[in-house]
Amino acid sequence: MHLRHVGTVVVAGGTFLGLLSLPLSGQQAPAPSSSAPPLVITAYNGGPPINYTVPRTPWGDPDFQGTWSSDDATMPLNRAQGQTNLYLSDAEFTKRQQDIANGVKRGEEDATSTFRNDFARRAFRQTSLVVDPPDGRVPATTAEARKRAAPRDRGTFGDGPFHSYTDFTLYDRCLTRGIVGSTLRVIYGNGNRIVQAPGMVAISYEMIHDTRVIYTDDRPHPNSAIRQYLGSSRGRWEGDELVIETTNLTGETSIGLNGNGLRHSDRMKLTERIKRVAADVVQYQVTVDDPVTYPRPFTISMPLTPLDGGALLPYDCHEGNLAIRQSLGAERAEDAALAADLAKGIKRERRGVQESGTGGGGRRGGGAGRAGGAPATQAPVEGDQER
């Protein structure tokens, strides 16, 4: 868990109408089975893309160095069923603006508590983060992919059974959230620091302290036998856009919030497109192409805006604040309880670690999973983490 000091917000009523994303034609980056869509460009006040001149580094590359955040990307991942429009109507957008203003007010009032969520300050018109396919929804997984479903997909939020550390997510184990999971907005820790040097770009993520080094000097990917959690990333400049292709991934990460969910395959390829489209907006887009897991590629696009405070905070992760030990302890306690009941002639179903009475860390009667033990009847919030 961490805290970030946030200063007072001044909202200019009626002058800031929010941000609108509009598709812009341009070069396309190749992908295995489909070309990645062109970048979705951000514009102000519902008008055409703003006439913004991208600054240059001393060696001539487009410059988008800085500390950015997905805090303002509050739109849902998937568009509502049956909703066909990519952008909110004026009335819907007005409501989103008001919701964000209310959230800022609540966040400022709660700034003295021991823990609070990071909150959005800007409204965007996108109805979903998914901008392709046209229905704005992640395609349903293939039958082959569903065979990989396991209790580990939800980690310590799941009911198990948990037999060893391998039954938990890599996030629970403080290893990584993967590339997509590290960028998507969650309740806090959404910072992305970008640093550039001749022939390379480095992106550091605030949570789980991953750093990717992306070479832009035309060097090839390593041998396909070399696999890494964050894969091998190679970039190229297409005008003012940085296009990054990532291969050589393992099949041990996921692309959901915080890297949770059904694991992708090791055949997945990611194509990212990044462009600074305003002084305070870097548009980030990623196309996920994994023919083993999804019947077609899909694309997520979101704005990255200046991180409040301007610096990534230290993130010290230690296996989910004992969550893994507590969950495994609860399982072993249930093993002993089942054996004791059976000795008394009582044969019953196994209780999951989230059920009342199971407890965490081998302690019966408490909640399992997170440090301190949330009540067993309390449903976890998607993306919520206490560390």
N, C-alpha and C positions, 0 to 999 in steps of 0.2 A: 504494500500500500504506500502511496506517496501523497504529498500535498503540494499544491501549486498556488502561490499568491496571485490573485487577480485584482486588478485595479477597478475603479469605477467606470461603468459604461455610460456613454452619452449617446442616446438614440435621437437622430434628427428626424422627427416625425414628418412623413410626407415627402422627404427629399430622397431617401434611399428606397428604391423600389425593388431592390433585390437583384438577383442574378439569373440569367436565362442561358441555357445551353442550346446551341444551334449546331447542326452538322455542317461541316465544311469539307468540300471536296479536296483531295490531295493524293499524294503518293500512298501506296498500300504496301505493308510489309508482308512478305510471304509467310504462310503457315502450312503445316503438313497437308491438311485436307480442305482448307478454306483460307482466303485472304482476310487478314484482320481489317475490320472497318476503319475508315479514316477517323482521325481524332474528332471528338465532340468538343467544339470550341465554346468558351464562355463569353457572354456579352452582358452588358449592363442595361437595365431598364427596358428589356424587351426589344431593343433595337438590334441592328446588325452587329457583327463582331467589331469591337472597338479597334481603332487604329492605334495599335500599340507597337512600339519599336522595341524588340527584345534587346537588352543590353548584351555586350560581348565581354568575354574574358580578355585579359591581355594577349593571349595567344589566338584569339579570334573565334572561339566557340560561343554559341549562345549561352548566356549566363543565367542560371536559375538557382545559384547557390543561396543557402539560407536555411532557416529552421521553419518547416511548414507543418501543418496539421490537417487531419481529416475531421476535426471537431465540427466543422460546418456542413459536413456531408450527412445531413440528418434524414435524407430520403431513405425509404426502405430498400432492401436489396432487390426484392421482387415486386413488380407492379401488381395491383389488385386484379383478381380474376375478372376478365371481361373489360378491363380498362385499356383502351387502345391508344390514348394520347400520351406522348412523351413528356408533355409539359402540363402543369397545373393551369386550370382556368384562373381568371382574375380573382374570382371569389375564393377559390381554394388557396390561391397564393396569398391573399390577404389574411386568411386564417393561419397559414403557416407562419407568416410574419408575426402575427400576434402571439402564436404559440412560442416562437423563439424569444420574443420580447419578454413574455411571462417567464420563460425558462431562465433568461438572464437575471431577471429580478429575483427569482427564487434562489438562483445560484449565488448571487451577491449576498442575499440575506443569510445564506447558509455557510458563508465563507469562513466562519470561525469554528465550525464543527471539526471533529477529528478526521472525518472523511466526507468527501463530497465528489460528485461526478464532475467531469469537465463538460462545459456546455457550449452550445453553438451561439454565434453572434450574428451570422448572416443567413439570409433566406435564399434558397435556390429553387427554381421552378421545376426541376426534374421530378417526375413522378416515381422513378425508381433508379437505383444505381445501375441495374442491368439496362443497357441501351440497345443490345442486339442479343437474341432475335427480336423481331418487332413487337412481340407481346410483352417484352420486358421481364421475362421470367427465366430463371436458370432451367435448362432442359431437364426432364426427368432422367434419372440415372438408368443405365442399362441393366438388364438382368444379370449380366456377368459381374457388374460392379456391386450389385446388391448382395452378392455372395460374400463380399468382403466385409459386410456390416458386422460389427462386434461391439461388446460393451465398452471397449476403449474409446469408441467414437464420442462419447460424452464424458469420458474420464471420471473424475470424482463427483460429477453431477449425476452420474448414472447409478444403476442399482447393481452393477456387477453381473456375474461374480468376478471378483478380483483375486487372481492367484499369484501374480508377481508384478513387478514394476512395468513389465511390458504390456500390461492390460490398461495402461493409462495413456493419455495423450502426451505428445512431446511438450505441450504447454504445461501440463501438470508437472512434468519432469524438468521444467526450466531449461529446455534445450532450444526450442524455437517455436514460433507460430507460423513459419512458412512465409513466403513472399506476400501472398494475397491476404492471409490472416493478419499479417503485421501492418497492413495498410488500411484495412477496413476500420471504420469508426466503432469503438466500443466505449465503455463508460469513462475510461481515463487512459492516459499513456499513449496518445495518438500522434506523438511527435515524429517527424521525419526530417533528419538533418541531411542536407545535400552539400557535398564538397566536390569541387572539380579541380583537376590538374591536367596538363597536356596528356592526351591519350587515355584518360580514365575519368570516371565519375564514381563517387562513393556515396551510398545511401545508408544512414544509420537509423535504426528504429528505437524509439524510446523504451518500449516494453520488451523484455528478454534481450535487450542490448545487442541485437544482431547488426552487423555491418556487411553490406555487399560491396564488392569492388567490381565495377563494370568497365571492361576495357573497350576503348573506342579506336584502337590502333590497328584494326584489321587482323588481329591474331585469331587463329581458329579455336574452336572448342577443343578441350582435351579429348582423349580417347573415350568412346562411349562406355567403356567398362568402369570409368571413374565416376562415381555417383556421390552427390552431396545433398544435404537437406535443402539448401538454397540453390542447388544446381550450378550450372556454368552460364554466366551472363555475358553476352557480347553486344556492344552497342554500335550504332552508326548514326550519323547526323543526316537527316533529310530536311534541308532548309533549316528552320528554327526548331524542328522537332528532334528529340532523341528517341530513337527506336531501339528497343532492347529485346533480344531474343534469348530465352533461357531454356536450356536443355539439360541433360545429364542429372535429372532429379531422381530421388529415391521414391519409393511408394509408401513412405512412412509419415508424410505430412498431409494436411487437409487444407481446404480453401475456405472454410467457414469462418465465422467470427472467432477471433483468437486462435485460428487454426484448428478448431474443433470440427467434428462431423466426419462423414464417410471419407476415408482416405482415397486420394486419386491414385492413378497408376504411375509407374515409372516411365511411361511413354508420354506423359503430359509435356506440352510445350507452352510456354507463356510468351506472348508478344506484348510488350509495354510500349506506350507512346506517351511522352512527357513533353510539355511545352509551356513556357511562361507566357500567359496571355494577357496579363495585367501586372501592375506593380505589386498587387497583393493577391494574385491568383496564379497558381501553377495547375494546369489541367493534367490529371493522371488518368490513364486508361490502360486496361489490361484485357487481352483476349486469352481465354483459357481454351486450349485445344487438347483434349484427351479422349481420343476415339474409343478407348476401352471403357471409360467411365460415363461419357456423355455422347449421345448420338450425333451431336453437332457442336461446334464451338459456340461460346457465348462471350459477351464483352461487357465489362464493368467500367463505367466512367465516373469520375468524381473530382470535385475541386479540392485542392490543397491550399490553405490560406495561412497567413502568418501565425505561428504558435504563440499563444499568450505567454509572455515572459521571455520569449526569444531563445530559450536554451532547453535542451533535453535534461531531465532530472535523472539522477542515478537510479538504477533499478536493480536492487539486490534480490535475487530470486533464490529461494531455497526449498525446492520441491513442494511448492504450494503451501507454505507455512504448516508443514507436517501433514498435509492432506493425504498424501500417499500412505504414510505410516499409519494414520488413523483409519483409513479405509481398509488397509490390509489387516490391521488389528481387529477391526469390526468383523471381518470375514473369519478370522481365526477364532474370535469369540463365538461366532455363530457355529463354527465347526464343533466347538466344545459343547455348546448348548444342544445341538442336534444329537450328539453322542449321549449326553446326559439324559435327554428325553427318551431316546431310543432304549436306554438301559431301564427306564421306567415303563417300557411298553408303549410309549407315545411315539407314533410315527407321523410326522408333519412335513409340510412344504418348507423349503428353505426361505428365510426372510432376506430381502435385499438390504444393503447397507443403509439405504435411505429410510427404511421402515422404522416406525416407532418401536423403541425397545432394543434396537440393535446396537446403537451407539457407535462412537468413533474411538479409535485407538484401543479397542478391546474393552471399552467401558460401556456397559449396558445401561440403557435408560437415557442416553444423550443423543444428540444428532450426529450424523456421520458426515464425513467429507471435509468441509472447510474448517480452518482453525477456529476453535471456540465452539464449533458445532451448531449449525443452524437447526432450528426445530425440524423434525422429520416431516411435518406437515407443510412446511414452507417450500413452495415450488421455486427453484432457482430461476433467476432472470437470465434470458439468453445473453451470452456475452459477459455476464457478471463474474468478476473474480475479486477475491478479497486481498490478494497479495499485490 
